[in-house]
């Protein structure tokens, strides 16, 4: 949020109780009373080229690794290990935001973000989400959009 303030970006901060330990994206969307399609999670991957890439997609969907790789011109990408999230991004699992990572990584938002006047992304720590227009997120991250998400299999969905 400090970065958004410094960049004079208008946003709305939303806070949720995480004392129950439920910090997955779907639980967060429910706690905020927002549609799953409008609340986005930030995933960090590593390409076959050893570069890191960031993908931002709706919380109830999965990253299509082949489409993600195509969107950044990589041969392939794979998720990084949870233990490496802080080292690479500066954030912890559940609080990873596309804004303000340790380094500026190539960032791709799922094209479905264009369907909403604003989307929700992590505010950089567990319990905080920020709501802002995709255009501001693209400007701040140098990001692009592409079709990178696919529906999660029903058995992977949280109840």
N, C-alpha and C positions, 0 to 999 in steps of 0.2 A: 504494500500500500504506500510505503514511502516513495517507491519508484513512480507509482501512478501520480502521487501528489506532486513530485518534482517535475514530472512531464506535463503537469496541469491537465491530466485526463480525468474526466468526470466518471465516477463509478459509484456503486452502492456496495457497502460492506454488509455482509450477512454473517451472523455468528450462530453456532449451534452447539448444543451440549454433547460432548463426546465422552462423558464419564462412564457410559455404558460400554465403551470400547468399540462401538460400531462406527467405523470410520470409512468403510467402503463407500464408493460413489453412490450406489443406489440408496444406502441408508442415509447418506448426507442429503440427497435429493428429497427423500421422504421427510426428513427433519425440517428442511426448508420449505416444504410444501410446493415444490417445483416439479414440472414434468421431467421425467428421466431424459428425454431428448434434448433438453435445454441446459442440463448440468453436465459439464465436461471434465474428463480426467486427463491427466498429463502422464504420458509414458515415455521413458527414455530407453533407447535402443542403441545397439552397437552394430555398425555395418561390417561387411566382409573386408572393407577398406580400413577397419579399426577406427573410423570416425564415429562420433556420437550423433544421434538424430533424435529429435523430440517430436512426438505425435500427440495431438490433442483431439479426443473423440468423446462422444456421448458415453456416460457412465455405464449404461446397460449393454453396450456393444463391445466387440472385440476388435483388436487391430488386425487387419488383413496384412500379414507380413510381406506378401508378394506385392500387393498394391502399394504398401508403404515404401518398399525398396524402390519400386518404379518411380514413385513421386519425388524421390531425392536422387535418382540416378545411380543408385547403388546396386551391386549384384545381388545382395541379400542383406537383411537386417534381422537381429534377434534381440529379445528383451535382455536388459542387463539384470544381474542378480540384485535382489533387494538389498543385500549388504553393500553394494556399490553405489546405491542411489545418492547417499550423502556425499561421498567422495567425488562423484561426477558432477552432481547438480548443486550441491550445497543445501539441499532440502532432505527431509526425512519422508519415508513412506507415509502417505496419507496427507502430506502437506506440500507436495511437489507442485509448483506453479510454473507455467510457461514463461512467466516474467521474472527476471532477476536471478537467473541461474549463474553459477560461477563464471561460465563462459557463454558467449552467444553461439548457440548451436543452430543448425538448420532446423526450422520448426514448421510443421505442417498441421493444419487444422482440418478436421473432416469437413467436407463441403456442406454437410447438413447444418453447420453453424450459420450459414447464410440464410437459413429459414427463419431466424429470430432477430428481433431488434437488438436484443442483448443475450449474452450467454453467461453462465456461471463457471468460474474456474477457481482453483484454490487460491487463497490469499497468502499462501506461503507458510502457513502453520495449521496444524490440526485445530479444527473448531472455527475456521475462518474461510469464507468464500467471498469473492468479489464478482459483481455483476457489471458488465460493460459491453459496449458494441464490439463486434468482431473487427471492424475497421481499426479500432484503437489497438486491439491485440495484435493485429497483423503489422501495424506500424511499429509498435514497441518491440516485437520479436523479429521483425524482418521476415515474418512468416508468409506462407502461401496456403491455398486450400486444394484439396484433392479428395477423391473418393477412397478413403483408407479404412473405413469401418464396415464391419459385417455384424449381423445379429449374433449375439452369444447363444450357444446351444442352451436349450431350456434347462438341462440338468446343471449348467453352470450358473444359472440365475439365482440370486439370493431371494429367499422367501420373504 
